[in-house]
Amino acid sequence: MKSDRLLALEALNNLRLEKGSLSTRLSEISLKHPDANLSLIREYTYGVCRWMPKLSFMASQLLEKPLRKKDQDIHTLILLGIYQLFFMRTPDHAAINESVALTRKLKKEWASKLVNGVLRNALRKKEFLEQEAGKNPSAHFAHPDWLINRIRNDWPEQADSMLCHNNIQAPMTLRVNSLKTDRNTTLEKLKAANINALPGNQSQTAVLLNTPIDVLNIPGFSEGLVSVQDEASQLAAVFLSPVAGERVLDACAAPGGKTCAILESQPELKEIVALDNSEKRLQRVTENLQRTGLEARTICADVLDTDAWWNGEPFDSILLDAPCSGSGVIRRHPDIKLLRSDKDIDELVKLQKQMLSTLWRCLKPEGKLLYSTCSVMKAENSDQVSAFLDSVDDAKYLPLSHQAAHPCDIGLQFLPGPEKMDGFFYALLEKTASQ
């Protein structure tokens, strides 16, 4: 049986080789190794991803020369060891001895002396390493340089705060299903179950848990009384505000949180179509709909291939939660620091532009389209929508307001951190009637 450390190490190695995401890796581990301590593996993997730039900097100070590419697993093992020594309560001897033992599991016994020496040296030089890391922006903020530069360029006054908040674990936030219960009742049930929780400040359906727990231990989750969804994300239904009798399209719908939130906020829609290009992810939408007792028409297709999914009948309202860098949800997905690169932003901006243009043709005159991302990059957000408005003559920008958001020239930007919310962008557009 593989140890928890070895399973975490394998997951991290695959990530560094750009094979999948952290969430997919952990899902695979839970299926293949049901007896593994998933919470401990999550701590190892999420922690190393969260602090990777800092850990890598420290390792570079301790290694006499870089390891060969084929020995990247040993480099990852060193990072995992440093993480345990500096960020966890693991006894020093256990962190070092178990790391050395893993070299044999990797069939690289030659590295045992190296790993032992590097980790013992890390302990001796801890104060020095922390001081040196503080002089290096990437190590200090634990973000790749390209990401620091992008955030500082777009948000010069808020950048340092954002970078620091990105390294703090995000809260677990619930959305109360107002069709079945209310927030006060939910809070009472949580209290009765000895689960500490508070009402959210920014969404009337939000409840924040003091400590994340397994969803199956949340009263009412299995019955669809509550769902897990960040407070900023919950506002999509508020800002779209569909009315009874409308046909609504939720493009890029998976995993279905916004689809369900829209239906909970307006149960008398004529129809809502949940569209996604992944059959596997669309299954999550179906599961969430079934759990909450809601109905939507789900379609697996590419947004850009309208011939494959659209019958030509225009929609009254469209939510485009566009594919993006995920730079607003790094707290929840620290592997973004490994998986994203600067060049990805330009490619995503092109895709977002195509999606906006395509879906605009699917909207009724006087219909509304809400554009959203979980990004803090202006290129993906306000600049993207501004360029779209300049490219068409039948679009009108409808200003939105919210006390917790930063108003942009176009749209609203929620920043990760102070309000315990993820970074989210929203812009609402109306299609003007033909003259």
C-alpha positions in Angstrom: 0.0 0.0 0.0 1.3 3.4 -1.0 1.9 5.9 1.8 0.1 9.3 1.9 3.3 11.1 1.3 4.0 9.0 -1.8 0.5 9.5 -3.2 0.9 13.3 -2.7 4.3 13.2 -4.3 3.0 11.4 -7.4 0.1 13.9 -7.7 2.6 16.8 -7.5 4.9 15.3 -10.0 2.1 14.8 -12.5 1.0 18.4 -11.9 4.5 19.7 -12.6 4.4 17.7 -15.9 1.1 19.5 -16.6 -0.9 16.3 -16.4 -4.4 17.3 -15.2 -5.3 19.6 -12.3 -5.0 19.1 -8.5 -8.7 18.4 -8.1 -8.7 15.7 -10.8 -5.6 14.1 -9.2 -7.2 14.0 -5.8 -10.4 12.6 -7.2 -8.3 9.8 -8.8 -6.6 9.1 -5.5 -9.9 8.9 -3.6 -11.2 6.3 -6.1 -8.0 4.2 -6.4 -7.0 4.4 -2.8 -10.1 4.6 -0.6 -8.1 3.9 2.6 -5.7 6.8 2.0 -5.8 9.9 4.3 -7.2 12.3 1.8 -7.2 15.3 4.1 -3.5 14.8 4.8 -2.8 14.3 1.1 -4.8 17.5 0.3 -2.7 19.4 2.9 0.6 18.2 1.3 -0.5 18.9 -2.3 -2.4 22.1 -1.8 0.3 23.4 0.5 3.2 22.7 -1.9 1.3 24.3 -4.8 0.4 27.3 -2.7 4.0 28.0 -1.7 5.8 26.5 -4.7 7.6 29.6 -5.8 8.9 30.2 -2.3 9.8 26.5 -1.8 11.6 26.4 -5.1 13.6 29.5 -4.3 14.7 27.9 -1.0 15.6 24.7 -2.7 17.8 26.6 -5.2 19.6 28.1 -2.2 20.3 24.7 -0.8 21.2 22.7 -3.9 24.8 23.0 -5.2 23.5 22.6 -8.8 20.0 22.0 -10.4 18.8 18.5 -10.6 18.5 16.8 -14.0 15.1 17.0 -15.7 14.6 13.2 -15.2 15.1 13.7 -11.5 12.3 16.3 -11.1 10.6 13.8 -8.7 13.5 14.2 -6.3 13.2 18.0 -6.6 9.5 17.7 -5.8 10.4 15.4 -2.8 12.7 18.1 -1.5 9.9 20.8 -1.9 7.5 18.5 0.0 10.1 18.0 2.7 10.7 21.8 3.1 7.0 22.4 3.2 6.6 19.9 6.1 9.5 21.5 8.0 8.5 25.1 7.6 4.7 25.1 7.2 3.4 22.0 9.1 3.5 20.6 12.6 5.3 17.5 11.4 8.2 16.6 13.7 11.5 17.5 12.1 12.9 14.0 12.3 9.7 12.5 10.7 9.7 15.0 7.8 13.3 14.2 7.1 13.3 10.4 7.7 10.1 9.9 5.7 11.4 12.0 2.8 14.7 10.0 2.7 12.6 6.7 2.8 10.7 7.9 -0.3 13.9 7.9 -2.4 13.8 4.1 -2.1 10.2 4.0 -3.1 11.1 6.1 -6.2 14.0 3.6 -6.8 16.5 6.3 -6.5 18.5 5.4 -3.4 21.4 7.5 -4.7 19.3 10.5 -3.7 18.9 9.5 -0.1 22.1 11.3 1.1 21.2 14.4 -1.0 17.7 14.6 0.4 18.9 14.1 3.9 21.6 16.7 3.6 19.4 19.3 1.9 16.6 19.0 4.5 18.9 19.1 7.5 20.6 22.1 6.0 17.2 23.8 5.5 16.5 23.4 9.2 19.9 24.9 10.1 19.5 27.8 7.7 15.8 28.5 8.3 16.2 32.1 9.4 18.6 32.8 6.5 16.3 31.2 3.9 13.3 33.3 5.2 15.4 36.5 5.0 16.6 35.7 1.4 13.1 34.8 0.3 11.9 38.1 1.6 14.2 39.9 -0.9 12.8 38.0 -3.9 9.3 39.1 -5.0 8.3 35.7 -6.4 9.5 33.9 -3.3 8.1 36.5 -0.9 4.6 36.5 -2.4 4.8 32.9 -3.6 3.6 33.7 -7.1 5.4 33.4 -10.4 6.9 36.7 -11.7 4.5 37.0 -14.7 1.5 36.8 -12.4 2.9 39.3 -10.0 3.6 41.7 -12.9 0.1 41.3 -14.3 -1.6 41.9 -11.0 0.5 44.9 -10.1 0.0 46.4 -13.6 -3.8 46.1 -13.3 -4.2 46.8 -9.6 -1.2 48.8 -8.3 -2.8 49.9 -5.1 -4.4 46.5 -4.2 -1.8 44.2 -5.6 0.2 43.3 -2.5 -2.9 42.7 -0.5 -4.3 40.4 -3.3 -1.1 38.5 -3.5 -1.1 37.9 0.3 -4.7 36.9 0.4 -4.2 34.4 -2.5 -2.0 32.4 0.0 -4.8 32.2 2.6 -7.2 29.2 2.4 -10.6 30.3 1.2 -13.6 29.9 3.4 -16.2 27.3 2.7 -19.4 29.1 1.6 -22.9 27.8 1.3 -25.8 29.0 -0.9 -29.1 28.6 0.8 -31.9 27.2 -1.5 -34.6 29.8 -0.9 -37.2 27.6 -2.5 -36.8 25.1 0.3 -35.6 26.9 3.4 -34.2 30.2 4.6 -30.9 31.4 6.0 -31.9 31.7 9.6 -33.2 28.1 9.6 -30.0 26.9 8.0 -27.9 28.7 10.6 -29.9 27.1 13.4 -29.5 23.6 11.9 -25.7 24.2 11.6 -25.5 25.3 15.2 -27.5 22.3 16.4 -24.9 20.1 14.5 -22.0 22.0 16.3 -20.9 23.6 13.0 -19.8 27.2 13.5 -21.2 29.4 10.7 -22.0 33.1 10.0 -24.3 34.8 7.5 -22.6 36.2 4.5 -22.4 40.0 4.2 -22.6 40.3 0.4 -25.2 37.8 -0.7 -28.6 37.2 1.0 -28.3 33.5 0.4 -24.7 33.0 1.7 -23.5 31.2 4.8 -19.8 31.0 5.7 -18.5 28.1 7.7 -15.6 28.7 10.1 -14.0 25.4 9.2 -14.4 23.5 5.9 -16.1 20.1 6.3 -17.2 17.2 4.2 -20.4 18.2 2.3 -22.1 15.0 3.4 -21.8 16.2 7.0 -23.7 19.5 6.3 -27.3 19.4 7.4 -29.6 19.6 4.4 -26.9 19.2 1.7 -28.1 15.8 0.4 -31.7 17.1 0.4 -30.7 20.1 -1.7 -31.4 22.7 1.0 -27.9 24.1 0.6 -25.1 24.0 -2.0 -21.4 25.0 -1.9 -20.8 28.2 -3.8 -18.6 31.3 -3.2 -20.4 34.5 -2.2 -19.2 36.4 -5.3 -20.3 33.6 -7.6 -23.8 33.6 -6.0 -24.3 37.2 -7.3 -24.5 36.0 -10.9 -28.2 35.2 -10.4 -28.8 38.5 -8.7 -27.1 40.5 -11.5 -28.8 38.6 -14.3 -32.2 38.8 -12.6 -34.3 36.9 -15.1 -38.1 37.2 -14.9 -40.9 34.7 -15.0 -41.5 33.2 -18.4 -38.1 33.9 -19.9 -35.8 31.5 -21.7 -32.3 31.6 -20.2 -29.0 30.2 -21.4 -26.2 29.3 -19.0 -23.2 28.9 -21.2 -20.2 27.1 -19.8 -22.6 25.9 -17.1 -20.5 23.2 -15.3 -20.5 22.3 -12.4 -24.0 23.9 -12.2 -23.8 26.2 -9.3 -25.0 29.2 -11.2 -27.7 27.2 -13.1 -29.2 26.1 -9.8 -28.8 29.6 -8.3 -30.7 31.1 -11.2 -33.5 28.6 -10.9 -33.7 29.1 -7.1 -34.0 32.8 -7.6 -36.6 32.6 -10.4 -38.5 29.2 -10.4 -41.0 30.3 -13.0 -38.7 30.5 -16.1 -40.1 29.1 -19.3 -36.8 27.2 -19.8 -33.1 27.2 -18.8 -30.5 25.6 -21.0 -27.3 24.5 -19.3 -24.6 24.2 -22.0 -21.1 22.8 -21.5 -18.5 21.2 -23.8 -17.5 18.4 -21.4 -19.8 15.4 -20.9 -18.1 14.6 -17.6 -18.5 18.1 -16.2 -22.0 18.3 -17.5 -22.8 15.2 -15.4 -21.9 17.4 -12.3 -24.6 19.8 -13.5 -27.2 17.0 -13.7 -26.2 15.7 -10.2 -26.6 19.2 -8.7 -30.0 19.7 -10.4 -31.2 16.3 -9.1 -30.0 17.0 -5.6 -31.7 20.4 -5.5 -34.9 19.1 -7.2 -34.6 21.5 -10.1 -35.0 21.1 -13.9 -32.9 22.3 -16.8 -32.2 21.2 -20.3 -28.5 20.1 -20.4 -26.6 20.1 -23.7 -23.1 19.0 -24.3 -21.6 21.1 -27.1 -19.1 23.8 -28.0 -20.5 27.3 -27.4 -18.9 28.4 -30.7 -20.6 25.6 -32.7 -24.1 27.0 -32.6 -25.3 24.6 -35.3 -24.7 21.7 -32.8 -26.9 23.1 -30.0 -29.0 26.2 -31.0 -32.4 25.8 -32.7 -32.4 29.5 -33.8 -34.9 30.6 -31.1 -33.2 33.6 -29.3 -32.9 33.7 -25.5 -34.2 36.4 -23.2 -31.2 36.2 -20.9 -27.7 34.7 -21.3 -25.1 34.1 -18.7 -21.6 33.7 -20.1 -19.3 32.6 -17.3 -16.3 32.5 -19.7 -13.3 30.3 -19.6 -10.5 32.4 -18.0 -7.2 32.4 -16.2 -8.8 31.6 -12.8 -6.6 34.3 -11.3 -9.4 35.3 -8.9 -9.7 31.8 -7.4 -6.1 31.0 -6.6 -7.0 30.7 -3.0 -9.1 27.6 -3.9 -7.0 26.4 -6.7 -3.3 27.1 -5.9 -2.2 24.8 -8.8 -3.1 27.7 -11.1 0.3 29.0 -10.2 1.8 25.9 -11.8 -0.6 25.3 -14.7 -1.1 28.9 -16.1 1.5 30.9 -18.0 1.6 34.5 -19.3 0.9 33.4 -22.9 -2.3 31.6 -21.8 -4.0 35.0 -21.1 -3.8 36.1 -24.7 -5.3 32.8 -25.9 -8.1 33.0 -23.4 -8.8 36.6 -24.4 -9.2 35.4 -28.0 -11.6 32.6 -26.9 -13.7 35.0 -24.7 -14.0 37.4 -27.6 -15.3 34.6 -29.9 -17.8 33.4 -27.3 -19.2 36.9 -26.7 -19.6 37.5 -30.4 -21.3 34.1 -31.0 -23.7 34.3 -28.0 -24.7 37.8 -28.8 -26.4 36.5 -32.0 -28.4 34.1 -29.8 -29.9 36.9 -27.7 -33.2 38.6 -28.3 -33.5 42.3 -28.9 -33.9 43.9 -25.5 -32.5 40.7 -24.0 -29.6 40.8 -21.5 -26.3 39.1 -21.4 -24.2 38.9 -18.2 -20.5 38.4 -18.8 -18.5 37.0 -15.9 -15.1 35.5 -15.1 -13.3 34.3 -12.0 -10.4 36.4 -13.1 -8.8 39.7 -11.9 -7.1 40.4 -15.2 -8.4 43.5 -17.0 -7.6 42.0 -20.4 -10.1 39.3 -19.7 -12.7 41.6 -18.0 -13.3 45.3 -18.5 -11.0 45.6 -21.5 -12.7 42.6 -23.1 -16.2 44.0 -22.7 -15.1 47.5 -23.7 -13.7 46.1 -26.9 -16.9 44.1 -27.6 -19.0 47.2 -27.1 -16.8 49.1 -29.6 -17.2 46.2 -32.1 -21.1 46.1 -32.3 -23.7 48.8 -32.7 -26.6 47.1 -30.9 -25.2 46.7 -27.4 -25.8 48.9 -24.4 -23.9 48.7 -21.2 -26.0 48.5 -18.0 -24.1 49.7 -14.9 -24.1 47.4 -11.9 -23.3 48.4 -8.3 -22.3 46.5 -5.2 -20.8 47.7 -2.0 -18.0 45.1 -2.0 -16.9 45.5 -5.6 -14.5 47.8 -7.3 -16.2 49.7 -10.1 -14.3 49.6 -13.4 -14.8 51.7 -16.5 -16.9 48.8 -17.6 -18.3 46.3 -15.1 -17.7 45.4 -11.5 -14.6 43.6 -10.1 -14.6 41.7 -6.8 -11.1 41.1 -5.5 -10.1 38.1 -3.5 -9.5 38.7 0.2 -10.9 41.2 2.6 -14.6 40.4 2.1 -13.8 36.6 2.1 -14.9 36.5 -1.5 -13.3 35.1 -4.6 -12.1 37.4 -7.4 -15.0 37.8 -9.8 -15.9 40.1 -12.6 -19.4 41.0 -13.9 -20.6 43.2 -16.8 -24.3 43.4 -17.9 -25.2 44.2 -21.5 -28.5 44.8 -23.2 -29.2 44.2 -26.8 -30.9 47.2 -28.3 -34.0 46.8 -30.4 -33.6 47.1 -34.2 -34.4 50.5 -35.5 
